Structure formats: structure tokens, C-alpha cells
Amino acid sequence: MSKKIAEHTPGRKIFSSKIATTIVWIVTIIWTVPTLGLLVTSFKTNENILGEAWWNSLLNPDFTFENYKGVFLGDGSASLSTGVLPYFINSIVITLPATIFPIVIATMAAYALAWIRFRGSDFLFFSIFALQVVPLQMALVPLLLLFTGGAHIGSVQIFPALGIAGDFAGIWLPHTMFALPLAIYLLHNFISGLPRDLMEAAYVDGASHFTIFRRIILPLSIPGIASIAIFQFLWVWNDLLVALTFASGTEEVAPLNSKLASLVGQYGSGYTQLSAGAFITIAIPLIVFFSLQRYFVRGLLAGSVK
């Protein structure tokens, strides 16, 4: 049957042929070449970088680990006196909670908006969705002022000063707030499409909302949760604007990206340090993506059958 369908659908036959496979491989190689060049450059000395092209090192390898050692532990220079290891740890401390918090809140909110009907639920959902139109850059300074000074109407204080600017909590909270509208919207669409028969059967058996959420919604929503976790992790890990704004210049909570920006010399030098530090920044998101990418292709009903 599938063979007959393929014969009557020329487009499908073309895109399932060796030509499509070849095109995909060519695009993949082109996309990977800059990353390969960055990796090779990170293992070369400064003299080799200036003296030959990076692809020549593939034929005559002459690599060193001194760049990574200097970037991680410091090389005694003014820009790398302590290395990037403290900033690397700061990025992990910032990224993990800033990824977990919005996913937990968004999953519970999406379930409530999708399967618990109450007055104004549709209006609340569309209001949350509309928050995506607010530009991130417009909210940074007002939100920072709210954290540091609170909100007042005349002499009446309606929101207290939290005093969390310059702390990790002052970075987690903005990332969570900025991620919630899109996360709730995507998870709501995913959860609302789950089989209604499963919910009705659980209600008949006397299951509470918490039991349904824990034993039905979460297992079936793993592909959607994993997808949002990947995007949120990548956004927070690569973010520099939010971290610099709410870290308030505090080195103890500064992320890795802020340190990498200072590795470039006054005249654009520091190739070895910058390439090694940049590849360290790339490695963690790659590990996270390849660890969770299998959930993208998992079937929706596979969890319910299991």
C-alpha cells in the first residue's frame, strides 16, 4: 500500500531518494565547518594560528591543551588571573533553576487552563499569550527598579523592595517571568490535545487533579516539556543582557558569557583564549541537546500505551 502511495506522489519519492540524503549531508557539513574550525583553533598556539590556516592542522596536527588549562585555571594575565571556572559554575547555577522553575510553573498552569474549567479561564489564557508581545528590552530597567526600590503610589508602598539585584535569585526571577508566557502557551496546546478518554476514565475512578497531573499528564507531556527545556536552557545559557542587567556588576554572580567578552584584547587579539572559552560555552548546550533530542521523535500515545 505504501509503495503504491509513493508511486502516485512524485514529491514524496523525490524527497525520499538519495538526492535528498545527499543535500542533507552537504548542508550538515557546511553547518558544522565553523564549529570544527573553532575546535581546531582552540588547540593551537597563537603562533600557529597566525602562521597557517586551521585546516592545515588536520594534515599536520600540532595541538596543545595549554589554552584550555589557561582559560579554566588562569594564566596569570590581567584578563585571566583566575580563569573562567568560577564563571562557568555561575552559568550552571543560573541556568538550571532558570530552566526548571518556569517549566514546573508552566506545566501546572497549562494543565489548569486546559482541563480545569473556571470562569475567565479563556480570558486568562489569552492574556498570558498576549504578554509575548512585550519586548524583553523594555521590561528590563522597570523590573530592575521594581526589585531595588519597590513600587509606590504617592507615599503608599504597594510593592516592597525585594533587594535581590546582584544575587542569583535576581537573575532566576526575570528569566522565569520572561519564559512563562511562551511556555504556558506551548504546553497548553500540547496538554489540551491529550486523549480525553484518559481524563474521563481517571475522573470516574476517583482520581484527584493532582493524581491525574502526576500520573497521566506528566508522562504524556515529556516530549513537550523536553522541547521547552532545551530552548529555555539554550536561551538562558547564551543570555548576556538579562544577566548583566540584574547581576548589577557583581562578579560573584556574573555568567560565563560576561567573562568571554573580556578575553578579546584591545586590538582583537587573544584568539587562543577566546576560541577555547567559546568552545567550552558551546559544549554544554550540545550535551543537553543530544541528551534530550530523542524526545522530539517520541510518539504522543507511546506513554499512554506503556
C-alpha positions in Angstrom: 0.0 0.0 0.0 2.8 2.4 0.9 4.6 1.6 -2.3 1.5 2.5 -4.4 1.1 5.8 -2.5 4.8 6.6 -3.2 4.4 5.9 -6.8 1.4 8.3 -7.1 3.1 11.0 -5.1 6.2 12.2 -7.0 7.2 14.7 -4.4 7.4 12.1 -1.7 9.5 9.9 -4.0 12.0 12.7 -4.7 12.4 13.7 -1.1 12.9 10.1 0.0 15.6 9.5 -2.6 19.4 9.6 -2.4 19.3 13.2 -3.7 17.6 14.4 -0.6 20.0 12.5 1.6 23.0 14.0 -0.2 21.5 17.5 0.2 21.1 16.9 3.9 24.6 15.7 4.3 26.0 18.7 2.4 24.0 21.2 4.5 25.1 19.4 7.7 28.8 19.6 6.7 28.6 23.3 5.8 26.8 24.0 9.1 29.5 22.0 11.0 32.6 23.5 9.4 32.7 26.7 11.5 32.4 24.7 14.7 35.2 22.3 13.6 37.4 25.4 12.8 36.7 26.7 16.3 37.6 23.4 17.9 40.8 23.0 15.9 41.8 26.7 16.6 41.3 26.1 20.4 44.1 23.5 20.4 46.6 25.6 18.5 49.2 28.1 19.8 49.0 31.7 18.9 51.9 31.4 16.5 50.3 28.6 14.6 47.0 30.5 14.3 48.7 33.4 12.7 51.1 31.3 10.6 48.7 28.9 8.9 45.1 28.2 8.1 43.3 26.0 10.7 42.5 23.2 8.2 46.2 22.7 7.6 46.4 21.4 11.2 44.2 18.4 10.2 47.0 17.2 7.9 49.9 18.2 10.3 48.5 18.1 13.8 50.4 20.0 16.4 47.9 20.6 19.2 48.2 21.7 22.8 45.9 21.7 25.9 47.5 24.9 27.3 44.7 27.1 26.0 42.0 25.2 28.0 44.2 25.0 31.0 44.8 28.7 30.9 41.2 29.5 30.3 39.9 27.3 33.1 42.5 28.0 35.7 44.0 31.3 34.6 47.4 32.1 33.1 48.4 35.0 35.3 47.5 37.7 32.8 45.2 40.6 33.7 42.2 39.2 31.7 42.7 35.6 33.0 44.0 36.0 36.5 41.5 33.5 38.0 40.3 31.7 34.8 36.7 31.2 33.8 35.9 28.2 36.1 34.0 30.4 38.7 32.0 32.0 35.9 31.4 28.5 34.4 29.9 27.4 37.7 27.9 30.6 37.9 26.4 29.9 34.5 25.3 26.4 35.7 23.8 27.9 38.9 21.9 30.4 36.9 20.7 28.2 34.0 19.5 25.1 35.9 17.0 26.9 38.2 16.0 29.3 35.5 15.1 26.3 33.3 13.4 24.2 36.0 11.3 27.0 37.6 9.3 28.1 34.5 8.8 24.6 33.3 7.3 23.5 36.6 5.0 26.5 36.9 4.1 26.4 33.2 3.2 22.7 33.3 0.8 23.2 36.2 -0.7 26.3 34.7 -1.2 24.7 31.3 -3.0 21.7 32.9 -5.2 24.0 34.9 -6.1 26.2 31.9 -6.6 23.1 29.6 -8.6 20.7 31.8 -10.0 22.6 34.8 -12.8 24.9 33.5 -13.5 28.0 35.6 -14.9 31.4 35.0 -12.5 33.6 33.0 -10.1 30.7 32.1 -10.1 31.6 28.4 -9.6 35.3 29.1 -6.7 34.4 31.4 -5.1 32.1 28.8 -5.3 34.8 26.0 -4.0 37.4 28.4 -0.9 35.3 29.2 -0.4 34.6 25.5 -0.7 38.4 24.8 2.3 39.0 27.2 4.6 37.7 24.5 4.2 41.0 22.5 6.0 42.9 25.3 9.6 43.4 24.2 12.2 42.0 26.7 14.4 45.1 26.4 11.5 47.4 27.5 10.9 45.4 30.7 14.5 45.2 32.0 15.0 48.6 33.6 11.5 48.9 35.1 11.8 45.4 36.5 15.2 46.2 38.0 13.8 49.4 39.6 10.9 47.3 41.0 13.4 44.9 42.6 15.6 47.5 44.1 13.1 50.2 45.1 9.6 48.6 45.1 6.5 50.4 43.8 4.8 53.4 45.3 1.7 55.4 44.7 2.4 58.7 46.4 3.6 57.8 49.8 1.9 54.4 49.9 4.1 51.5 49.1 2.2 48.8 47.1 5.1 46.5 46.4 8.2 46.1 48.7 11.7 46.3 47.5 13.0 42.7 47.2 16.7 43.6 47.4 17.6 40.7 45.2 19.5 42.6 42.5 23.1 41.3 42.4 22.0 37.8 43.7 21.3 34.6 41.8 17.6 35.0 42.8 17.6 38.3 41.0 18.5 36.6 37.8 16.3 33.5 38.2 13.1 35.5 38.7 13.4 37.6 35.4 14.2 34.5 33.4 11.3 32.7 34.8 8.9 35.6 34.2 10.1 36.1 30.6 9.8 32.4 29.8 6.3 31.7 31.3 4.0 33.2 28.5 5.5 31.1 25.7 6.0 28.0 27.8 2.4 28.1 29.1 1.1 28.7 25.6 3.0 25.8 24.0 2.3 23.4 26.9 -1.4 24.3 26.9 -1.7 23.4 23.3 0.2 20.1 23.9 -1.8 19.1 27.1 -5.2 20.1 25.7 -4.6 17.6 22.8 -4.1 14.6 25.1 -6.8 11.9 24.8 -10.0 13.0 26.6 -10.9 9.3 27.3 -7.9 9.0 29.6 -9.0 12.0 31.7 -12.6 10.8 31.9 -11.5 7.3 32.9 -9.4 8.8 35.7 -12.2 11.0 36.9 -14.6 8.0 37.0 -12.0 6.1 39.1 -12.0 8.9 41.6 -8.6 10.4 40.8 -7.9 13.9 42.0 -6.4 16.6 39.8 -3.0 16.1 41.5 -3.1 12.4 40.7 -4.1 13.0 37.1 -1.4 15.6 36.7 1.3 13.4 38.2 0.4 10.0 36.7 -1.1 10.9 33.3 -0.3 14.5 32.3 3.4 14.5 33.2 4.3 11.1 31.5 2.5 12.1 28.3 3.9 15.6 28.2 7.6 14.6 28.4 8.2 15.3 24.7 6.7 18.8 25.0 8.5 19.5 28.3 11.8 18.3 27.0 11.5 20.6 23.9 10.8 23.7 26.0 13.6 22.7 28.4 16.0 22.6 25.5 15.0 26.1 24.2 14.9 27.6 27.7 18.3 26.2 28.6 19.9 27.4 25.4 18.3 30.9 25.8 19.4 31.3 29.5 22.9 29.8 28.9 23.6 32.1 26.0 22.0 35.2 27.5 24.1 38.1 28.4 21.7 41.1 28.6 19.5 39.8 31.4 22.4 38.5 33.4 24.4 41.8 33.1 21.4 43.9 34.0 20.3 42.0 37.1 23.7 41.0 38.3 24.4 44.7 38.8 28.1 44.4 38.0 28.6 41.8 40.8 31.4 39.5 39.7 30.3 36.7 42.1 27.2 36.0 40.1 28.4 37.0 36.6 27.9 34.3 33.9 30.5 32.8 31.6 29.5 35.0 28.7 30.4 38.1 30.5 33.9 36.8 31.1 34.3 35.7 27.5 33.6 39.3 26.3 36.7 40.4 28.3 39.0 37.8 26.8 39.3 39.7 23.5 42.3 42.1 23.6 42.2 45.8 22.9 43.0 45.2 19.2 41.1 41.9 18.8 43.9 39.6 19.9 43.6 36.6 22.3 42.5 34.2 19.6 43.5 31.1 21.6 41.8 32.1 24.8 38.7 33.2 23.1 38.3 30.1 20.9 38.9 27.7 23.9 36.4 29.7 26.0 33.9 29.8 23.2 34.1 26.0 22.7 33.5 25.5 26.4 30.4 27.6 26.1 29.2 25.5 23.1 29.9 22.1 24.7 27.3 22.3 27.4 24.3 23.1 25.2 25.4 20.4 22.8 25.4 17.9 25.6 21.9 19.0 26.7 20.5 18.9 23.2 21.8 15.5 22.3 20.7 14.1 25.7 17.1 15.3 25.1 16.7 15.2 21.4 15.2 11.7 21.4 12.0 13.1 23.0 11.3 15.1 19.8 10.5 11.9 17.9 8.7 10.1 20.7 5.0 9.3 19.8 2.3 11.0 21.8 0.4 7.8 22.6 3.5 5.8 23.4 3.3 6.9 27.0 -0.4 6.0 27.4 0.1 2.6 25.9 3.0 2.0 28.2 
